[in-house]
Amino acid sequence: MNATVVVGGRPLTPDDVVAVARGGAPVRLAEEAERALATARAHVEALAGAERPTYGVSTGFGALAVRHIPTDRRAELQRSLIRSHAAGAGPAVETEVVRALMLLRLRTLATGHTGVRPETASALAGLLNAGITPVVPEHGSLGCSGDLAPLAAVALALMGEGEVVDTAGTRRPAAEALRAAGLAPLTLAEKEGLALTNGTDGMLGMLLLAAADLRRLLDVADLTAAMSVEALLGTDRAFAADLQGLRPHPGQARSAARLRAALAGSAIVASHRGPDCTRVQDAYSLRCAPQVHGAARDTLAHAELVAERELAAAVDNPVVLPDGRVESNGNFHGAPVGYALDFLAIPVADLASIAERRTDRMLDIARSHGLPAFLAADPGVDSGHMIAQYTQAAVVSELKRLAVPASVDSIPSSAMQEDHVSMGWGAARKLRRALSGLTTVLAVEYLTAARALDLRAPLEPAPATAAARDLLRTRVPGPGPDRHLAPEIAAAEDLIRTGAVLDAIATHLEEQ
């Protein structure tokens, strides 16, 4: 069981978000958060009773903020806001994304800067703990004024409207699921409609999940590159620490160190170290792996810094300040997160591109240094991994398209009140697709390099790369006549996605 994640009193960590989003960890509000919620709510209620209108408390929203709303219609105003803003379309986004979004909105509520009632924050926590996931359509967020439509879909479920997915994975009406879980629908009060929808929580949640995935895939890329180096009779000399230190990028140093560790003790590498080896230097896709993989690591480090700052932020509009003022601001703009999401799509595409080039070399008799054409058992009768590389190439081409930034675009909305938007939600959606593609590309390199290592027998690979190959052999047979390859690619993807392949080599790398 995952430990309970306490919300409020301190910033959440990326691991907290992953634990709740993917692991189903329960949440609870800190006592400090409950006090902050009560204090801020008292300020809002004082303003609600004042004659002077306050945006978000006693006025309409967006371009309709000029209208003062009488007290007896403010509950209707909140209800109408949520219903009208829950205007998404398309397929439902993944459960883990919605749970991350809900947790991050709860985090901002817990700061005491949004002015919601304590019971509203508790209701959102209750929805998470009951495993009830609102159905959030994929399209609808411009990434400014926050992820309005996705967050409104969550708020709609709190009101007992719309649809949700329950713990059994069944899609059902929200009112029915709330009743079954013993939860009461909320009637929203002043300011709460805005507080539940004005956040960058969807794009931030996807950034945090993407960072966790990419961190794992970078380690896998170092491993599959090492396997390819061995398979292609490459050298590990270019990865030496003193050479890497001449260009002191931390990500490069880490990738080079992992490559050295993965190749340590390789009989294949040792077999061509002597003076009779005529090869001067390896191709870029082998020799420059630390530089490419390392640059991706450093880009990820920047994105994680952005996410860390966002986890300490209170994103809402207007916000309640400690002195009781309720002030409009622009902190809901998604540019900081949108840029980071777009930045990551570039190295994801490039990691896939260099992996595909390594794979292609193993299949080409002119460049593979003695391996059979396409690693086929009987070239001509068998095609080996020829079309697996086609799949890689198709995915790499798509990843290049997905690397085109979403955040350079903007489209005005709300009668030109919201005249510049971030498109951060779109950047996040395409990054998730890109990471899935990178997983496929690395899976094909893993399959191909493992097959090539088998074909180098009786020479043995390094202990680490041998462990990765041996794990694959528990799911995929070794070289032989052509077989249905799609299930083998899927099996390799599963070993990568679950982290099993990294677990298999962990002790070998620790020994170095």
N, C-alpha and C positions, 0 to 999 in steps of 0.2 A: 504494500500500500504506500502511496506517496504521502509524505507529511503534509499537514495542513499549511497552506500559504496564508500568512497574515498580511492583510492589506491595510496600509496606513501606518504612519509612524516612521517609516523608512522607505526609500525607493525599492520597487520590485527589482529583482535580478532577471537576466535573460533565462536562467534556469527555472525560476519561478514560473515564468510565462509558459515555457515548454512543458513543465510539470502539469499545469492546469489544462493547457490546450490539448496536449497529446496523452498525458498520463491520467487525466481525470482527477487530479489532486483537489481536495476540498479547500474552501477558502473561508476566512472569517475576518471581520473588521476588528482592527486594533481598538483598544479603549481610547487611545489618543484620537483616532479617526472619528469615533462616535462623538467625542467632545467637540471636535472641530466642525462636524456636521451640524450639531445643535447650535453652536455659536453663529455660524454663517446663516443658518436658517432664520434665526432671530433678526438678523439685519434685513433679510429679504422681506420678512413679514412686516417689518416697520416701514419699508419702502412701499409695500403693497397697499398699505393704508394711507399713504401720503397723497396729497392733492397733485403734486408734481409727477408727471408720468416718468417711468423708468423703463428703458428698453429691455425687453425680455420679461419684465415683471408685470407691467400694466399697459403694454403696447403690442401692436402686431409685429411681424417679423420681416427681416429683409427689406425689400422695397416697400412693404406695408407698415414699416415702423412708425410712420407719421400718425397712425390712428390710435387714439387712447381707448382702451377696452374697459368698460365698467366692471365692477367687482363681481356682479352676479353672472357674468359671462366668461370669466377667466378659466374656469374648469373646462368649459366648452372650447375655449381658445387652445388649451393644451391638447385636448383630444383631437381637435381639428388639425393642429400642427403635425402630430404624429401620423394621423391617417393620411394626410396629404403628402407628407415627406416619405412615407413608405411606398415609394413609387418605382421600385426597382423592376428589372425585367431580366429574363434569361434563366439559365440553370442555377440551382442553389450552390453557393460556395461550400467548401469543405467544412466539416464540423470543427476541425482544429482551428480554422481561421475564425469562425464565429466565437468559439470559446476564448480565444486570445483577445478578440475585440471586446467581448463582454468583461473580461478581467481587467483590461486596460481602461475601459470606461469606469469601472468600479474604482480603480486606482485613482483616477482624477476626481471622482466624486468624494473619495475619502480624504482628499487634501483640504476640504472645507472651503474651497474657492468657487464652488459652483452654486451653493445655496439650496441644494435639495434637502428634503427632510431625511432624517436618519432612517425612517422606515422605507424610503425609496431605495437607498443604498442597500439596505438589508434584503429587500425584495430581489434586487439584481444578484446578490450573493446567493440567495435561496434558489434562484433559477439555475445558477451554475452547479450548486451542490446537488440539486435534484437531477442533474444530467439532462435537462431539457434544453434543446438547442433550437432557437428560432430559425426559420427558413429565411435565408438572406439571399436574394437574387444577385447574380454576378454584376449586372450593369446598373449604374445609377449614381455612382460617386464621381464628382469632378475633383475631389481631393482639396476642396476649399470650403470654408465653413465646416470643415471636417468631412468625414465620410457620412454625409447626411442620410442618404437613402438606406445604406446598410444599417446604420445605428438606429434609424427609425423603425426598421423591421424588428429589431430587438425590443425597442420600447413598446411597439405594438403588442408583442407577446406578453410583456409585463402587464399591459392593460387587459389581457385576456382575449385579444383579437389576433387575426392572422393564423399562420400555421407554424408548427414546431415539429422537431423530430425527437421522439422520446428515447429512453435508454435501450429499448429493444430495436431501435432503428426504424420505428414506424412513424410515418408522417401523419399528423392528426391535428385537429383544431386546437389552438392554444388554450382556450377555455376548458376544454375537456382534459388536456394534459395537466393543467394547473390544478384542477379539481382532484384528479387522481393522485397528485403529489401532495395534496393538502395545502396548496398555496392559494391565496386570495388575489384576484386581479386588483391592480392599482388604479386609483383615481388620482390623476396628476394635479398638483397644485402649481401656483405661480412659479415661473422660471424653470420648472422641471422638464418641460418639453425640450427647451433649448439645451439644458444641461445634459440630457440624455443623448443628444444628437450632434453637438458641436465639438467633435473630437477627431483626431487623426489616428484613432485606435485601430482601424482596420489595416491601414497601410503599415503602421508600426508593428502590429502583430505579425503581419506577413514578412516584414523585414527581420524580425527576431527569429521566426521559424526558418526563413531562408538562410540566415547566418549560421544557424545550427546545422542545417543540411550541407551548406557549402564547406564549412569547416571539416566535416567528415569526408566530403568528396575530394577536397584538396589532399588529404592524407591518402585516399585511394589512388588519386592521380600520381602521387609520388611512387606508390607501390607498383602500379601498372607500368609506369615509365621504367622503373628498375627491371621489371620482368622483360620489357621490350629491349632494354640495353643488353641484357644477357642473351636473349633470343637472337639478336642481330650481331652478336660478337663485338659489342661495343666496349668502351673502356670506362672505368670509374675515375681515371686520373683527372678529368676535367672538373670533377666534383670536390676536389681537395679543398680543405678549409682555407689554406693560405691563398689559393687562387680566388676563392669566393670572397675572402676578406678584402680583396682589392676593390670591391664594389659593395660597400657595407649596407646593403638593404637587409633588414631583419628577416623578411619573408624569404628572400633568396637563401640566406644562411640556413634557415630552418629546413627548407626543401632539400638543399644540398646535403645537409646532415642526415636527413631521412633516407635519401638515395644511397649515401655511403653505408648507412646501417643496413639497409635492405640488401645491398650487394656484398656485404662482408662475408668472407668465407666461400665465395662463389668459385667453384672449380671451372666453370665455363669462362669467367673473366680471367682467371689465372692461366687458362690454357693458351691464351694469345698475348700474354704480357712480355714474352721473351724478345730477343733481338731479331728473330726471324719474322716477326710480324711487320708487314709492309704498310699497314694502314697508318696514315699520319693523324687524321682526326675524324671524328664522327660527324654525321649530318646534324644540322641544327636541331631537328626534332628530338634528338637524343642529348646532344651536348648542351643545349640551351634550356633543358627542362627546368633547372633551378631558377633561371631568370624569369621564365614565363610563369611557372607555378608560384614563384616567390612574389612576383608583382601582383598576382591574384591574391595572395595572402595579405599583402600590405593594403590592397584595396578593401579587402574584407575588414581589416583592422580599423580602417577609417569608418566604414559603415557601422561597425560595432560601437565606435565612439559616439557617433550620431545617435544610435539607439540608446546608449547609456544616458546621454543627456536628455533624450525624450522621456525616458523612464523616470526622470526626476522632475518632469515638467507638469504643470497644470494647464491643460488645453481646454478652454471653453470661451464662450463669448455671449454675454458679458461675464466678467469675473467679479467675485466678491472679495474685497481686500480686507485686511485685518481691522482697518479703521471704520468699516461699515460701508465704504463706497462701493458702488456697483458700476464698473467701467467697461466700456467697449474696447476691444483690442483686436489685433490681427494674428494672435498666436495660433489660431486654427489653420493657418495656411500651411499646406503640406510640402512646400518647397524643400525644407531640410531633409525630410524623409524621402520624398520623391527623387531628389538628386541621388541619394545614396542607393536607392533601389535601381535606378538606371545605371549608375556606375558599376554595380555588381554584374549586370547583364553583359557587360563588355568582357571581363575576364572569364565569365562562364563560357561564352562563345569561343574565346581563344584557347581555353583549356581543352575544349572539345576538338578544336581545329588541330592542335598539335598532337593530340592523342590519335586522331584519325590518320595523320601523316605517319606516325610510328607504325600503326596497324598496316597501312598500305605498303610500307617497306618490307614487312614480314611476308607479304603475299607475292612480291615481285622477284622472280628469279634473278633479275639483273642487279638487285640491291640487297638480297637477303643472305648472301654469303653461304650458299649451299643448301638452303631449305628448299623443299619441293614447291613447285608452282602452286600458289594459293593454299599451301599446306595440305594439298589433296593427297589421298591415299594412292590414287591412280590418276594423275593429271590427264585430263581429256575425257576419261570416263567419269571421274569425279571432279566437282568444282570446288571442293573444300570450303574455304571461308570467303570466296569471291563475293557473294551477294551480301554476306554480313557486312562487308566493307561498304557496299552500296547503301545499306541501311544507315551506317555511320555517316556517310556523305550526305544523305538526304537530311538527316537530323542536323548536322553541322550547318548546312545551308539555311535551314529554318532558324537556327540559333543566331546566325548573322542578322537575319531580319528582326528577330526579337531583341537584338542589341541596339536597335534604333531607339533613341530615348523618347519616352512619352512626355517627359517634363519640359521639353522644348515647345510643346503645344499649349495653347490656352484657347478657351472659347467662352465668351461672355454669357452670363445668365442673370436671372432675377432682375429683369428690366435695367440691365447695366449697373446695378448695384454691386454685383459680384463680377467685376469686369476683367479679373485676372485670376486664373485658377491653376492648380499644380499638376493635375492629372496623376497624382501619386498613387491612387488606387489602381489605375491602369498599369503603371510601372510595376506595381507589386504582382498583379495578376500575370503579366508576361514573364516576370522573373521566376515565378513558381513553375511555369511551363518550361522555361529554359533549364531549370535545375533537373527536371524530369528527363529532358533531352540529354543533358550531360551524363546523367546516370546510365542511360542507354549506351552512349558512346564509350564510356569507360568499361561497361560490361563487355562490349565487343572486343576492346583491347585486351581485357582480362582473359576472355575465352581464347583469343588468338595467340597471345603471348604464352599462355599455359600450354597450348597445343605445340607451339614452336619449341618450348623448353623440353617437352617430351621427345620431340624429334631430334634434340641435341644429344640424347643418350648415346653412349654411356656417361658422358660428362654430366655432372650434377650441378644444379643451381645452388644459390646461397640458401642457408637454412630458412630465412624469412620468406623468400620468393617460393621456395619449395613448399613451405607450409600453406601459402596462398593457393598454389596449384593443387596440393593434396586436398584441401577443403573443397575446391571446385570439383575434384574427382568423386566426391561423395554424392554429387548431384548430376554430373555430366561425365560420360565416359571419355577415355582418351582417344588418340588418333585412330582412325579407321575409315571404312567406306562412308560415303555421304549419308547423313541422317537429317531428320527434320530439325532445322536449326533454331526456329523461333522459340521453342520451349527451353532450349539451352541458353539463349540470350536472356529469357525471362528468369531463369534460375540464377544466372550471374548477377542480374539486376537485383534480385532478392538478397543475395549475399552481401551486396554493396549497401543496399538500402537499410538493411537491418543492422549493419555494422559488424556482421559475422566475420567478414574477411579481415577487418582490422583487428578484431579480437584474436584471430588465428595467428597473426604475426606479432602481436604485442610483446610477448615474452622474448621473442628473438631480437626485437629492437632494443628492449631494455638491457639485454646482455651486452650490447655494444657500448 
